[in-house]
Amino acid sequence: MELTQVLIKPLVSEKSTSLLSNANAKCLTFLVHPDANKTEIGRAVETVFGVTVLKVNVVCGKARDYVRQNRRQCHKPGYKKAFVTVTQDSKIEYFEGA
C-alpha cells in the first residue's frame, strides 16, 4: 500500500488534545486505512510530518447493523484508529497551531 493512502484524516477531539499535552511524549490520533498495519502507519507519519515515531497503537471498530422490530434500520461503518506516539521535541503545526 502506498504511504499516501494510509492516513485518511487526523482526529481532533477533547481526548486527543489532552494526549498531546502528555509530559513524556506526544500522542497523535489518526483515522487510517483498514488494511494498514503498524509499520506502514509509523512510516507514513514520519514521512508526511517529518517527526520521529516511538510507537503505534491501533484500535479497530466493528461495522454494525442496527435492527429494530426485525428490520434493519441503519448501518454504522467500521473504522480503524491509530494512536501514534512521537517524541516530545517533535512539533507538528497542524495539531499545535501555526
Backbone bond lengths (Angstrom), bond angles and torsions (degrees), N, CA, C in turn:
res aa  C-N    CA-C-N  psi(-1)  N-CA   C-N-CA  omega(-1)  CA-C   N-CA-C  phi
1 M - - - 1.442 - - 1.532 109.00 -
2 E 1.305 116.88 139.65 1.462 121.32 178.54 1.523 110.25 -73.44
3 L 1.327 115.29 149.77 1.461 120.08 -177.25 1.522 112.65 -68.31
4 T 1.330 117.47 -22.35 1.465 119.96 179.03 1.524 111.99 -73.87
5 Q 1.327 117.91 -17.93 1.455 121.65 -179.12 1.523 113.13 -96.21
6 V 1.313 117.70 -8.75 1.465 120.94 -174.83 1.521 111.25 -72.34
7 L 1.320 118.17 -53.43 1.463 122.12 -178.11 1.523 109.84 -85.84
8 I 1.325 117.11 121.57 1.459 121.09 179.57 1.529 110.05 -89.03
9 K 1.341 116.78 -55.01 1.454 120.15 177.61 1.522 109.40 -162.22
10 P 1.324 117.35 152.08 1.461 120.10 174.66 1.533 110.22 -78.71
11 L 1.307 115.54 145.15 1.456 120.84 177.91 1.523 108.85 -103.12
12 V 1.315 115.80 118.10 1.455 121.30 179.60 1.520 107.75 -114.87
13 S 1.316 116.40 110.39 1.455 122.52 178.90 1.519 108.50 -140.08
14 E 1.310 116.64 -178.18 1.454 120.20 -179.47 1.529 110.96 -65.87
15 K 1.324 116.08 -39.92 1.465 119.68 179.55 1.525 111.44 -68.21
16 S 1.329 117.41 -41.40 1.463 119.54 -178.15 1.527 112.04 -69.41
17 T 1.323 117.92 -32.77 1.463 119.38 176.88 1.520 111.67 -73.05
18 S 1.337 118.04 -29.74 1.456 119.54 175.32 1.523 111.14 -71.24
19 L 1.328 117.99 -29.55 1.465 121.23 176.11 1.527 111.61 -71.08
20 L 1.329 117.53 -23.27 1.464 121.06 177.83 1.524 112.47 -70.70
21 S 1.324 117.19 -28.24 1.456 120.40 -176.26 1.530 112.61 -93.07
22 N 1.329 117.27 22.03 1.461 121.78 178.06 1.529 109.56 -66.22
23 A 1.324 117.31 149.44 1.471 121.35 -175.32 1.527 112.76 -71.81
24 N 1.323 118.09 -41.91 1.463 120.66 -173.89 1.517 112.90 -83.91
25 A 1.314 117.64 -50.43 1.462 121.53 -175.89 1.524 109.25 -146.79
26 K 1.320 115.93 158.82 1.457 121.91 179.52 1.523 109.07 -94.73
27 C 1.316 116.04 143.21 1.454 121.18 179.71 1.528 108.55 -119.23
28 L 1.320 117.10 119.68 1.462 123.44 178.99 1.523 108.87 -101.89
29 T 1.324 117.04 146.77 1.458 121.51 -177.38 1.519 109.53 -118.78
30 F 1.343 116.24 130.88 1.458 122.06 -178.97 1.522 110.28 -133.95
31 L 1.327 115.89 147.81 1.452 122.19 166.27 1.519 106.13 -89.63
32 V 1.335 118.10 124.55 1.458 121.53 -172.39 1.526 110.65 -120.83
33 H 1.328 115.04 168.02 1.460 122.61 178.71 1.529 109.32 -64.53
34 P 1.325 119.10 140.05 1.466 120.96 -177.12 1.525 114.53 -62.88
35 D 1.320 118.59 -23.36 1.463 120.89 -178.67 1.527 113.06 -94.57
36 A 1.317 118.63 0.30 1.468 121.89 -177.51 1.527 110.01 -79.01
37 N 1.335 115.87 143.04 1.462 119.89 175.50 1.523 109.66 -105.78
38 K 1.350 116.29 179.71 1.461 120.57 -172.86 1.524 112.55 -65.66
39 T 1.319 118.02 -38.93 1.464 119.72 -178.90 1.518 111.33 -67.47
40 E 1.329 117.85 -39.15 1.462 120.82 177.20 1.523 111.28 -65.84
41 I 1.338 117.44 -38.88 1.455 121.10 179.49 1.526 110.17 -65.64
42 G 1.321 116.88 -45.36 1.459 120.28 179.40 1.514 112.68 -63.28
43 R 1.329 116.97 -42.08 1.457 121.24 178.93 1.525 111.21 -65.92
44 A 1.344 117.26 -37.33 1.465 120.94 179.50 1.530 111.26 -66.75
45 V 1.324 117.77 -41.51 1.459 120.67 179.56 1.527 110.39 -67.07
46 E 1.324 116.99 -39.31 1.467 119.89 179.11 1.523 111.96 -64.32
47 T 1.332 117.63 -41.09 1.459 119.60 -177.52 1.527 112.25 -76.75
48 V 1.332 117.74 -38.46 1.459 120.04 -176.26 1.535 111.56 -73.46
49 F 1.333 116.85 -45.09 1.459 120.25 -173.84 1.528 113.34 -102.22
50 G 1.318 118.89 -11.86 1.455 121.56 178.11 1.519 113.93 68.77
51 V 1.330 117.68 41.70 1.462 122.59 179.88 1.529 109.17 -119.92
52 T 1.323 116.50 170.95 1.462 121.91 176.69 1.524 109.01 -101.04
53 V 1.327 116.67 122.10 1.458 122.19 -177.92 1.523 109.21 -91.86
54 L 1.342 116.22 129.76 1.458 121.03 177.07 1.523 111.77 -90.39
55 K 1.344 117.32 -48.11 1.458 120.40 177.80 1.523 110.23 -156.13
56 V 1.332 114.46 162.87 1.461 121.66 -179.25 1.526 108.49 -131.09
57 N 1.333 116.83 126.95 1.459 122.50 173.61 1.523 108.15 -114.69
58 V 1.345 116.57 141.36 1.460 121.43 -174.85 1.523 109.65 -124.66
59 V 1.348 115.85 137.06 1.457 122.81 176.06 1.523 107.62 -123.62
60 C 1.333 116.86 130.34 1.462 121.73 179.56 1.527 109.33 -111.28
61 G 1.319 116.27 133.41 1.461 121.86 175.62 1.516 109.18 -107.46
62 K 1.313 116.38 135.48 1.459 120.71 -176.89 1.529 111.07 -81.22
63 A 1.311 115.55 148.86 1.460 121.05 173.76 1.527 108.59 -75.81
64 R 1.329 116.16 141.60 1.461 119.69 -175.62 1.522 110.90 -135.72
65 D 1.313 115.40 145.10 1.449 122.41 169.79 1.522 107.51 -107.42
66 Y 1.314 116.85 128.19 1.445 120.73 177.64 1.518 108.24 -92.82
67 V 1.326 115.33 122.09 1.461 121.87 -175.27 1.524 108.47 -114.14
68 R 1.315 114.72 133.39 1.453 120.59 177.48 1.513 108.13 -137.99
69 Q 1.300 117.10 126.86 1.465 124.50 -178.29 1.530 110.45 53.97
70 N 1.335 115.21 46.86 1.470 123.85 177.41 1.525 113.64 60.76
71 R 1.319 117.51 23.46 1.459 121.66 175.97 1.516 108.99 -128.65
72 R 1.302 115.76 142.53 1.459 120.59 178.09 1.524 109.02 -76.40
73 Q 1.320 115.97 119.13 1.450 120.68 -177.27 1.528 111.89 -90.08
74 C 1.330 116.46 -48.00 1.457 119.42 -179.01 1.523 109.43 -155.97
75 H 1.319 115.69 167.77 1.458 122.68 -178.49 1.520 108.89 -124.97
76 K 1.326 116.50 128.60 1.458 121.92 176.31 1.524 107.43 -106.14
77 P 1.337 118.16 117.59 1.465 119.73 -175.92 1.526 111.39 -72.05
78 G 1.309 115.21 156.11 1.454 120.82 176.88 1.522 111.03 -77.34
79 Y 1.332 116.06 166.99 1.456 120.84 -179.68 1.520 108.98 -148.66
80 K 1.319 115.20 165.01 1.455 122.49 173.61 1.515 106.96 -135.05
81 K 1.337 115.67 121.92 1.453 122.11 -175.37 1.522 108.33 -116.77
82 A 1.331 116.41 137.91 1.461 121.59 -179.20 1.522 109.96 -119.19
83 F 1.331 115.58 131.85 1.456 123.11 172.86 1.521 107.02 -104.17
84 V 1.328 116.54 109.28 1.463 122.40 -175.36 1.523 108.67 -104.68
85 T 1.318 116.48 120.73 1.465 121.51 179.15 1.517 108.74 -95.54
86 V 1.327 116.33 124.43 1.464 122.34 178.86 1.524 108.46 -116.44
87 T 1.319 116.68 167.71 1.458 120.88 -179.34 1.526 111.14 -67.66
88 Q 1.316 115.84 158.28 1.458 121.11 -176.25 1.526 112.50 -66.18
89 D 1.332 117.48 -33.17 1.467 119.32 -177.82 1.518 113.07 -81.29
90 S 1.338 119.03 -4.45 1.461 121.96 177.03 1.521 109.59 -73.76
91 K 1.322 116.03 139.72 1.463 120.68 -179.67 1.518 109.50 -128.84
92 I 1.326 116.17 128.48 1.450 122.73 177.21 1.527 106.86 -121.49
93 E 1.319 116.99 119.14 1.457 121.41 -174.99 1.521 112.56 -67.27
94 Y 1.331 118.35 -26.76 1.453 120.36 -177.53 1.534 110.52 -65.38
95 F 1.329 116.91 -40.31 1.457 120.48 -176.38 1.522 113.06 -88.05
96 E 1.325 117.97 -28.07 1.456 120.34 -174.23 1.521 113.20 -105.26
97 G 1.288 118.68 0.33 1.466 121.66 -178.91 1.513 111.19 90.98
98 A 1.322 116.71 161.67 1.460 121.20 -175.43 1.489 113.80 -79.98
